[in-house]
């Protein structure tokens, strides 16, 4: 191909001016949104490494530490409540997410089977529960009535299945060809084998996204803990963080409390930030499945 023909091809596929303006405006808007999202995070991180008295004397946005120091992090590490909260939260996240995924996969498998006679009825009831609930007081009475009050299991079992996540998994399962299930049944595979060895690997992006949703929900949850947990040794990390942010209960006084709050926020946020990059490649594909099939 000659250089002249190459130039002609380049002109033929040239992007119109209006479309280039749109792309430029779109990129500019995304950059602006990223800056608006990152600025509060940068302020918190910079404040966590700043000297307490110097930070209180500063006004406005903070982009780098003032008189850098690790005093706030030393105070956080010395606080035993933080590590107790970490231990409880890790238990809730690991056990809770595992049970959430197990029951969501089983429920989604049942609701996605075309030969299941009561599929339409149960799908209607499941979706109905997503839009209507009894409210906080009935929820509290149920948890107390079944004996979960003051137990760490009250933060796991009552919220075992999220309907929105269940719908995502169910929709992903309906996209798996029926021929795979029929072939497995001819080879003698049971429902559990079909679910965990055939269907689940095929919908791994959706499984990863839903697992991330469950894990983040458990990690950030504090309201149920405030309702049901009365013993401090069962407090999750977010409830400890709430106490620090609201009460500013520190030994260093008010000048240090602001920086300790920031340090606590950073310590509580790092684990989720570390997990997300490993799941990000599944995120778009997994969440968009519900927009393709109903």
DOKOLBA-745200 format. One record per residue (C-alpha): residue in three letters; residue number from 1; x, y, z. Coordinates in steps of 0.25 Angstrom, whole numbers, always signed. Layout:
<figus>
+--------+-----+-------+-------+-------+
| residu | num |     u |     v |     w |
+--------+-----+-------+-------+-------+
|    ALA | NUM |     X |     Y |     Z |
...
+--------+-----+-------+-------+-------+
</figus>
This chain:
<figus>
+--------+-----+-------+-------+-------+
| residu | num |     u |     v |     w |
+--------+-----+-------+-------+-------+
|    UNK |   1 |    +0 |    +0 |    +0 |
|    UNK |   2 |    +6 |   +14 |    -4 |
|    UNK |   3 |    +7 |   +25 |    +5 |
|    UNK |   4 |    -4 |   +33 |    -3 |
|    UNK |   5 |   -14 |   +22 |    -1 |
|    UNK |   6 |   -10 |   +22 |   +14 |
|    UNK |   7 |   -13 |   +36 |   +15 |
|    UNK |   8 |   -27 |   +34 |    +8 |
|    UNK |   9 |   -30 |   +23 |   +18 |
|    UNK |  10 |   -27 |   +32 |   +29 |
|    UNK |  11 |   -36 |   +44 |   +24 |
|    UNK |  12 |   -47 |   +34 |   +21 |
|    UNK |  13 |   -47 |   +30 |   +36 |
|    UNK |  14 |   -45 |   +43 |   +42 |
|    UNK |  15 |   -54 |   +46 |   +54 |
|    UNK |  16 |   -64 |   +58 |   +51 |
|    UNK |  17 |   -61 |   +71 |   +58 |
|    UNK |  18 |   -74 |   +70 |   +67 |
|    UNK |  19 |   -70 |   +56 |   +72 |
|    UNK |  20 |   -56 |   +60 |   +75 |
|    UNK |  21 |   -62 |   +72 |   +83 |
|    UNK |  22 |   -71 |   +62 |   +91 |
|    UNK |  23 |   -60 |   +53 |   +94 |
|    UNK |  24 |   -51 |   +65 |   +99 |
|    UNK |  25 |   -63 |   +70 |  +108 |
|    UNK |  26 |   -65 |   +56 |  +113 |
|    UNK |  27 |   -50 |   +54 |  +116 |
|    UNK |  28 |   -50 |   +68 |  +123 |
|    UNK |  29 |   -62 |   +64 |  +131 |
|    UNK |  30 |   -57 |   +51 |  +136 |
|    UNK |  31 |   -44 |   +58 |  +140 |
|    UNK |  32 |   -51 |   +68 |  +148 |
|    UNK |  33 |   -59 |   +57 |  +155 |
|    UNK |  34 |   -47 |   +49 |  +158 |
|    UNK |  35 |   -41 |   +62 |  +164 |
|    UNK |  36 |   -53 |   +65 |  +173 |
|    UNK |  37 |   -53 |   +50 |  +177 |
|    UNK |  38 |   -38 |   +50 |  +181 |
|    UNK |  39 |   -37 |   +63 |  +188 |
|    UNK |  40 |   -44 |   +59 |  +200 |
|    UNK |  41 |   -36 |   +46 |  +201 |
|    UNK |  42 |   -23 |   +54 |  +199 |
|    UNK |  43 |   -27 |   +64 |  +210 |
|    UNK |  44 |   -30 |   +53 |  +220 |
|    UNK |  45 |   -17 |   +46 |  +217 |
|    UNK |  46 |    -9 |   +58 |  +218 |
|    UNK |  47 |   -16 |   +62 |  +231 |
|    UNK |  48 |   -13 |   +48 |  +237 |
|    UNK |  49 |    +2 |   +51 |  +235 |
|    UNK |  50 |    +1 |   +65 |  +241 |
|    UNK |  51 |    +4 |   +71 |  +254 |
|    UNK |  52 |    -8 |   +73 |  +262 |
|    UNK |  53 |    -6 |   +87 |  +267 |
|    UNK |  54 |    -1 |   +92 |  +253 |
|    UNK |  55 |   -13 |   +85 |  +246 |
|    UNK |  56 |   -23 |   +92 |  +255 |
|    UNK |  57 |   -16 |  +106 |  +252 |
|    UNK |  58 |   -18 |  +103 |  +237 |
|    UNK |  59 |   -30 |  +106 |  +229 |
|    UNK |  60 |   -35 |  +101 |  +216 |
|    UNK |  61 |   -31 |   +89 |  +207 |
|    UNK |  62 |   -19 |   +82 |  +211 |
|    UNK |  63 |   -10 |   +75 |  +200 |
|    UNK |  64 |    +2 |   +71 |  +208 |
|    UNK |  65 |    +5 |   +69 |  +223 |
|    UNK |  66 |    +8 |   +81 |  +232 |
|    UNK |  67 |   +21 |   +77 |  +240 |
|    UNK |  68 |   +20 |   +62 |  +237 |
|    UNK |  69 |   +19 |   +53 |  +248 |
|    UNK |  70 |   +14 |   +39 |  +251 |
|    UNK |  71 |    +8 |   +42 |  +265 |
|    UNK |  72 |    -6 |   +40 |  +260 |
|    UNK |  73 |    -3 |   +26 |  +255 |
|    UNK |  74 |    +4 |   +23 |  +267 |
|    UNK |  75 |    -8 |   +27 |  +276 |
|    UNK |  76 |   -17 |   +18 |  +266 |
|    UNK |  77 |    -8 |    +6 |  +267 |
|    UNK |  78 |    -7 |    +8 |  +283 |
|    UNK |  79 |   -23 |    +7 |  +283 |
|    UNK |  80 |   -27 |    -7 |  +286 |
|    UNK |  81 |   -41 |    -4 |  +282 |
|    UNK |  82 |   -36 |    -2 |  +268 |
|    UNK |  83 |   -30 |   -16 |  +267 |
|    UNK |  84 |   -42 |   -22 |  +274 |
|    UNK |  85 |   -51 |   -15 |  +264 |
|    UNK |  86 |   -42 |   -20 |  +253 |
|    UNK |  87 |   -43 |   -35 |  +258 |
|    UNK |  88 |   -58 |   -34 |  +259 |
|    UNK |  89 |   -60 |   -27 |  +245 |
|    UNK |  90 |   -51 |   -38 |  +238 |
|    UNK |  91 |   -59 |   -49 |  +244 |
|    UNK |  92 |   -72 |   -42 |  +240 |
|    UNK |  93 |   -66 |   -39 |  +226 |
|    UNK |  94 |   -60 |   -53 |  +223 |
|    UNK |  95 |   -71 |   -62 |  +229 |
|    UNK |  96 |   -82 |   -52 |  +225 |
|    UNK |  97 |   -78 |   -51 |  +211 |
|    UNK |  98 |   -76 |   -66 |  +210 |
|    UNK |  99 |   -90 |   -69 |  +215 |
|    UNK | 100 |   -96 |   -58 |  +207 |
|    UNK | 101 |   -90 |   -64 |  +194 |
|    UNK | 102 |   -93 |   -78 |  +197 |
|    UNK | 103 |  -108 |   -75 |  +200 |
|    UNK | 104 |  -109 |   -65 |  +188 |
|    UNK | 105 |  -103 |   -75 |  +178 |
|    UNK | 106 |  -113 |   -86 |  +183 |
|    UNK | 107 |  -125 |   -77 |  +183 |
|    UNK | 108 |  -121 |   -71 |  +169 |
|    UNK | 109 |  -120 |   -85 |  +163 |
|    UNK | 110 |  -134 |   -89 |  +168 |
|    UNK | 111 |  -140 |   -76 |  +163 |
|    UNK | 112 |  -133 |   -77 |  +149 |
|    UNK | 113 |  -137 |   -91 |  +146 |
|    UNK | 114 |  -148 |   -91 |  +135 |
|    UNK | 115 |  -154 |  -104 |  +139 |
|    UNK | 116 |  -157 |   -99 |  +153 |
|    UNK | 117 |  -172 |   -98 |  +155 |
|    UNK | 118 |  -172 |   -87 |  +165 |
|    UNK | 119 |  -161 |   -79 |  +159 |
|    UNK | 120 |  -170 |   -67 |  +155 |
|    UNK | 121 |  -177 |   -67 |  +169 |
|    UNK | 122 |  -164 |   -67 |  +177 |
|    UNK | 123 |  -157 |   -57 |  +168 |
|    UNK | 124 |  -169 |   -48 |  +170 |
|    UNK | 125 |  -168 |   -49 |  +185 |
|    UNK | 126 |  -153 |   -47 |  +185 |
|    UNK | 127 |  -154 |   -34 |  +177 |
|    UNK | 128 |  -166 |   -30 |  +186 |
|    UNK | 129 |  -157 |   -31 |  +198 |
|    UNK | 130 |  -147 |   -22 |  +191 |
|    UNK | 131 |  -157 |   -10 |  +191 |
|    UNK | 132 |  -165 |   -12 |  +203 |
|    UNK | 133 |  -160 |   -16 |  +217 |
|    UNK | 134 |  -166 |   -16 |  +231 |
|    UNK | 135 |  -157 |    -5 |  +236 |
|    UNK | 136 |  -146 |    -4 |  +247 |
|    UNK | 137 |  -155 |    -7 |  +259 |
|    UNK | 138 |  -161 |   -21 |  +254 |
|    UNK | 139 |  -147 |   -24 |  +249 |
|    UNK | 140 |  -141 |   -22 |  +263 |
|    UNK | 141 |  -152 |   -30 |  +269 |
|    UNK | 142 |  -150 |   -41 |  +260 |
|    UNK | 143 |  -135 |   -41 |  +263 |
|    UNK | 144 |  -138 |   -41 |  +278 |
|    UNK | 145 |  -148 |   -51 |  +277 |
|    UNK | 146 |  -140 |   -62 |  +270 |
|    UNK | 147 |  -129 |   -60 |  +280 |
|    UNK | 148 |  -118 |   -52 |  +272 |
|    UNK | 149 |  -119 |   -40 |  +281 |
|    UNK | 150 |  -105 |   -36 |  +287 |
|    UNK | 151 |   -98 |   -47 |  +278 |
|    UNK | 152 |   -89 |   -44 |  +266 |
|    UNK | 153 |   -97 |   -53 |  +258 |
|    UNK | 154 |  -108 |   -42 |  +258 |
|    UNK | 155 |   -99 |   -35 |  +248 |
|    UNK | 156 |   -98 |   -47 |  +238 |
|    UNK | 157 |  -110 |   -56 |  +238 |
|    UNK | 158 |  -122 |   -45 |  +237 |
|    UNK | 159 |  -116 |   -39 |  +225 |
|    UNK | 160 |  -111 |   -52 |  +219 |
|    UNK | 161 |  -117 |   -49 |  +205 |
|    UNK | 162 |  -118 |   -36 |  +198 |
|    UNK | 163 |  -129 |   -36 |  +187 |
|    UNK | 164 |  -121 |   -27 |  +178 |
|    UNK | 165 |  -109 |   -36 |  +178 |
|    UNK | 166 |  -118 |   -48 |  +176 |
|    UNK | 167 |  -124 |   -42 |  +164 |
|    UNK | 168 |  -111 |   -40 |  +158 |
|    UNK | 169 |  -106 |   -54 |  +160 |
|    UNK | 170 |  -120 |   -60 |  +155 |
|    UNK | 171 |  -119 |   -51 |  +143 |
|    UNK | 172 |  -105 |   -56 |  +140 |
|    UNK | 173 |  -109 |   -71 |  +142 |
|    UNK | 174 |  -121 |   -69 |  +132 |
|    UNK | 175 |  -110 |   -66 |  +121 |
|    UNK | 176 |  -103 |   -80 |  +123 |
|    UNK | 177 |  -108 |   -89 |  +111 |
|    UNK | 178 |  -117 |  -100 |  +115 |
|    UNK | 179 |  -109 |  -110 |  +107 |
|    UNK | 180 |   -98 |  -110 |  +117 |
|    UNK | 181 |  -108 |  -113 |  +129 |
|    UNK | 182 |  -114 |  -124 |  +120 |
|    UNK | 183 |  -101 |  -130 |  +117 |
|    UNK | 184 |   -96 |  -130 |  +131 |
|    UNK | 185 |  -109 |  -137 |  +135 |
|    UNK | 186 |  -107 |  -148 |  +125 |
|    UNK | 187 |   -94 |  -150 |  +131 |
|    UNK | 188 |  -100 |  -152 |  +145 |
|    UNK | 189 |   -97 |  -139 |  +151 |
|    UNK | 190 |  -106 |  -134 |  +162 |
|    UNK | 191 |  -111 |  -120 |  +164 |
|    UNK | 192 |  -100 |  -116 |  +174 |
|    UNK | 193 |   -89 |  -121 |  +163 |
|    UNK | 194 |   -96 |  -113 |  +152 |
|    UNK | 195 |   -97 |  -101 |  +161 |
|    UNK | 196 |   -83 |  -100 |  +167 |
|    UNK | 197 |   -75 |  -107 |  +156 |
|    UNK | 198 |   -81 |  -103 |  +143 |
|    UNK | 199 |   -90 |   -90 |  +145 |
|    UNK | 200 |   -82 |   -83 |  +155 |
|    UNK | 201 |   -69 |   -83 |  +148 |
|    UNK | 202 |   -76 |   -78 |  +135 |
|    UNK | 203 |   -82 |   -66 |  +143 |
|    UNK | 204 |   -69 |   -62 |  +151 |
|    UNK | 205 |   -70 |   -47 |  +147 |
|    UNK | 206 |   -83 |   -46 |  +153 |
|    UNK | 207 |   -79 |   -54 |  +165 |
|    UNK | 208 |   -67 |   -46 |  +168 |
|    UNK | 209 |   -75 |   -33 |  +167 |
|    UNK | 210 |   -86 |   -38 |  +176 |
|    UNK | 211 |   -75 |   -43 |  +186 |
|    UNK | 212 |   -69 |   -29 |  +186 |
|    UNK | 213 |   -83 |   -23 |  +189 |
|    UNK | 214 |   -85 |   -32 |  +201 |
|    UNK | 215 |   -71 |   -30 |  +206 |
|    UNK | 216 |   -72 |   -15 |  +205 |
|    UNK | 217 |   -86 |   -15 |  +211 |
|    UNK | 218 |   -81 |   -23 |  +223 |
|    UNK | 219 |   -68 |   -15 |  +225 |
|    UNK | 220 |   -76 |    -1 |  +225 |
|    UNK | 221 |   -88 |    -6 |  +233 |
|    UNK | 222 |   -89 |    +1 |  +247 |
|    UNK | 223 |  -104 |    +3 |  +249 |
|    UNK | 224 |  -108 |   -11 |  +252 |
|    UNK | 225 |   -96 |   -12 |  +261 |
|    UNK | 226 |  -101 |    +0 |  +269 |
|    UNK | 227 |  -115 |    -6 |  +270 |
|    UNK | 228 |  -111 |   -21 |  +274 |
|    UNK | 229 |   -97 |   -21 |  +280 |
|    UNK | 230 |   -96 |   -16 |  +294 |
|    UNK | 231 |   -83 |   -23 |  +298 |
|    UNK | 232 |   -71 |   -15 |  +294 |
|    UNK | 233 |   -63 |   -27 |  +291 |
|    UNK | 234 |   -72 |   -30 |  +279 |
|    UNK | 235 |   -71 |   -16 |  +273 |
|    UNK | 236 |   -68 |   -15 |  +259 |
|    UNK | 237 |   -57 |    -6 |  +254 |
|    UNK | 238 |   -67 |    +4 |  +248 |
|    UNK | 239 |   -74 |    +6 |  +261 |
|    UNK | 240 |   -61 |    +9 |  +268 |
|    UNK | 241 |   -58 |   +19 |  +257 |
|    UNK | 242 |   -72 |   +25 |  +259 |
|    UNK | 243 |   -69 |   +27 |  +274 |
|    UNK | 244 |   -55 |   +33 |  +271 |
|    UNK | 245 |   -61 |   +43 |  +260 |
|    UNK | 246 |   -73 |   +47 |  +269 |
|    UNK | 247 |   -67 |   +47 |  +283 |
|    UNK | 248 |   -53 |   +50 |  +280 |
|    UNK | 249 |   -49 |   +42 |  +292 |
|    UNK | 250 |   -34 |   +43 |  +291 |
|    UNK | 251 |   -23 |   +44 |  +302 |
|    UNK | 252 |   -15 |   +55 |  +294 |
|    UNK | 253 |   -27 |   +65 |  +295 |
|    UNK | 254 |   -35 |   +73 |  +284 |
|    UNK | 255 |   -22 |   +77 |  +277 |
|    UNK | 256 |   -18 |   +63 |  +273 |
|    UNK | 257 |   -33 |   +58 |  +272 |
|    UNK | 258 |   -34 |   +63 |  +257 |
|    UNK | 259 |   -22 |   +56 |  +252 |
|    UNK | 260 |   -25 |   +43 |  +260 |
|    UNK | 261 |   -39 |   +43 |  +253 |
|    UNK | 262 |   -32 |   +44 |  +240 |
|    UNK | 263 |   -22 |   +33 |  +243 |
|    UNK | 264 |   -33 |   +24 |  +248 |
|    UNK | 265 |   -41 |   +27 |  +235 |
|    UNK | 266 |   -28 |   +23 |  +226 |
|    UNK | 267 |   -26 |   +10 |  +234 |
|    UNK | 268 |   -41 |    +6 |  +233 |
|    UNK | 269 |   -41 |    +9 |  +218 |
|    UNK | 270 |   -28 |    +3 |  +213 |
|    UNK | 271 |   -33 |   -12 |  +213 |
|    UNK | 272 |   -44 |    -9 |  +203 |
|    UNK | 273 |   -35 |    -1 |  +194 |
|    UNK | 274 |   -25 |   -12 |  +194 |
|    UNK | 275 |   -36 |   -22 |  +190 |
|    UNK | 276 |   -43 |   -14 |  +179 |
|    UNK | 277 |   -31 |   -15 |  +169 |
|    UNK | 278 |   -32 |   -30 |  +168 |
|    UNK | 279 |   -47 |   -30 |  +165 |
|    UNK | 280 |   -47 |   -17 |  +156 |
|    UNK | 281 |   -45 |   -25 |  +143 |
|    UNK | 282 |   -58 |   -33 |  +146 |
|    UNK | 283 |   -66 |   -21 |  +151 |
|    UNK | 284 |   -72 |   -15 |  +138 |
|    UNK | 285 |   -75 |   -28 |  +131 |
|    UNK | 286 |   -81 |   -34 |  +144 |
|    UNK | 287 |   -90 |   -22 |  +147 |
|    UNK | 288 |   -95 |   -19 |  +133 |
|    UNK | 289 |  -101 |   -33 |  +132 |
|    UNK | 290 |  -114 |   -29 |  +137 |
|    UNK | 291 |  -115 |   -18 |  +126 |
|    UNK | 292 |  -115 |   -29 |  +115 |
|    UNK | 293 |  -124 |   -39 |  +120 |
|    UNK | 294 |  -137 |   -37 |  +129 |
+--------+-----+-------+-------+-------+
</figus>
